[in-house]
Amino acid sequence: MLAKYGFVASDEGMDGDHITEIQFGGKDVLENLWPLDAGVNRGAGPTLAGATVTYPATGKSIKISDLKANARAYYFKIKNTL
């Protein structure tokens, strides 16, 4: 998708990365892509999938990869605490 704008990932050491990850409901559209360092991008997916979220109301924790298995049954919001 980005090649028509002159972006050649292999020449740049970059990947076309989804701003809102597909695994979190992001769309595979140009407006949801940006160039990101290839090493950072390729390491982020497994890191995110292995992350744990905690339900605020119950305190129950679950891995994001487990949520993905039942993606239509769960919704959650990522809160930036920085």
Secondary structure in CASP SS format (residue, H / E / C, confidence):
PFRMAT SS
TARGET T0000
AUTHOR 0000-0000-0000
METHOD secondary structure of the structure
MODEL  1
M C 1.00
L C 1.00
A H 1.00
K H 1.00
Y H 1.00
G C 1.00
F C 1.00
V C 1.00
A H 1.00
S H 1.00
D H 1.00
E H 1.00
G C 1.00
M E 1.00
D E 1.00
G E 1.00
D E 1.00
H E 1.00
I C 1.00
T C 1.00
E C 1.00
I H 1.00
Q H 1.00
F H 1.00
G C 1.00
G C 1.00
K C 1.00
D C 1.00
V C 1.00
L H 1.00
E H 1.00
N H 1.00
L E 1.00
W E 1.00
P E 1.00
L E 1.00
D E 1.00
A H 1.00
G H 1.00
V H 1.00
N H 1.00
R H 1.00
G H 1.00
A H 1.00
G H 1.00
P H 1.00
T H 1.00
L H 1.00
A H 1.00
G H 1.00
A C 1.00
T E 1.00
V E 1.00
T E 1.00
Y C 1.00
P C 1.00
A C 1.00
T C 1.00
G C 1.00
K C 1.00
S E 1.00
I E 1.00
K E 1.00
I H 1.00
S H 1.00
D H 1.00
L H 1.00
K H 1.00
A H 1.00
N C 1.00
A C 1.00
R C 1.00
A C 1.00
Y C 1.00
Y C 1.00
F C 1.00
K C 1.00
I C 1.00
K C 1.00
N C 1.00
T C 1.00
L C 1.00
END
